[in-house]
Amino acid sequence: MRLQYPTNIKVIQLPCSGRVDILHLLRAFEDGLDGVYVAGCMEGDCHFLTGNLKARRKVEYVKKVLESLGLEPERIEMYNMSSAEGPRFAQVANEFYQRIQELGPSPVPKAQAA
């Protein structure tokens, strides 16, 4: 659809948002990312039944972890949208990008490669 959203947003596709792991989310911040959002299908409309609900719980848990570390919990978010909502995906990407710009760079030092 040639939708416009910031080029520095990296999309990682999974078969289901429920497959996202808490460690993956935390590692993203450890690797120096300023923000992460998970886009899952609409609640009650998950092909894998409860994957999006599991993803939401994981995101909420990571919000608490970030807060306990002194980071803004707004740096991570979960959004529900249909795969047919391309324009909404672009809108969410742009809005989230703007939120992260307002928060500024993550204070977490980038992890060194081993």
C-alpha positions in Angstrom: 0.0 0.0 0.0 3.1 2.2 0.1 2.2 3.6 3.5 4.5 6.1 5.1 6.0 5.5 8.5 9.4 6.2 9.9 12.2 4.3 8.2 13.9 3.5 11.5 11.0 1.3 12.7 12.0 -2.3 12.3 9.2 -4.8 11.7 9.7 -8.3 13.0 7.0 -10.6 11.9 5.9 -13.6 14.0 3.1 -16.1 13.4 1.3 -14.7 16.4 2.0 -11.8 18.8 1.8 -14.4 21.6 5.1 -15.7 20.5 6.9 -12.5 21.5 9.0 -13.3 24.6 9.7 -11.1 27.6 13.4 -11.6 27.1 13.2 -10.4 23.5 11.4 -7.3 24.6 14.0 -6.6 27.4 16.9 -7.4 25.1 15.7 -4.8 22.6 16.2 -2.1 25.3 19.5 -3.7 26.3 20.6 -3.5 22.7 19.9 0.3 22.7 16.4 0.6 21.2 14.5 3.6 22.5 11.1 2.0 22.2 9.2 -1.2 21.3 5.7 -1.8 20.3 3.9 -5.0 19.7 1.1 -5.1 17.1 -1.3 -8.0 17.6 -4.6 -9.0 16.2 -7.9 -7.7 17.6 -8.8 -9.1 21.0 -11.2 -12.0 20.6 -10.0 -12.5 17.0 -6.8 -14.4 17.5 -6.2 -17.3 15.1 -4.3 -19.0 17.9 -7.1 -18.1 20.4 -5.3 -16.3 23.2 -2.0 -15.3 21.7 -2.8 -11.6 21.7 -3.9 -11.7 25.3 -0.6 -13.4 26.3 1.3 -10.7 24.4 -0.6 -8.0 26.3 0.3 -9.6 29.6 4.0 -9.8 28.6 4.0 -6.2 27.5 2.4 -5.1 30.8 5.0 -7.1 32.7 7.8 -5.4 30.8 6.3 -2.0 31.6 6.5 -2.8 35.3 10.1 -4.0 34.9 11.1 -0.8 33.0 9.4 1.3 35.7 11.3 -0.6 38.5 14.5 0.2 36.6 13.7 3.9 36.4 12.8 3.9 32.7 9.6 5.3 31.3 7.0 2.5 30.9 5.7 4.4 27.9 8.7 3.1 25.9 6.8 -0.1 25.3 3.2 -0.6 24.1 0.8 -3.1 22.8 -1.6 -2.3 20.0 -4.4 -4.4 18.5 -5.3 -4.1 14.9 -6.5 -6.2 12.0 -4.0 -7.3 9.3 -6.3 -5.4 6.9 -5.7 -2.2 8.7 -2.6 -1.0 6.9 -3.4 2.7 7.3 -3.9 2.1 11.0 -0.5 0.4 11.3 1.2 3.4 9.7 -0.7 5.8 12.0 0.3 3.8 15.1 3.9 3.7 13.9 4.0 7.4 13.4 2.3 8.2 16.7 4.5 5.8 18.6 7.6 7.2 16.9 6.5 10.7 18.0 6.0 9.5 21.6 9.5 8.1 21.6 11.0 11.3 20.1 9.3 13.2 23.0 10.8 10.9 25.6 14.2 11.2 24.0 16.9 8.5 23.7 16.9 5.6 26.0 19.3 6.1 29.0 20.3 2.4 28.8 23.8 2.1 27.5 24.0 -0.1 24.5 25.2 -3.6 25.2 28.6 -4.6 24.0 28.8 -7.6 21.6 30.5 -10.6 23.2 
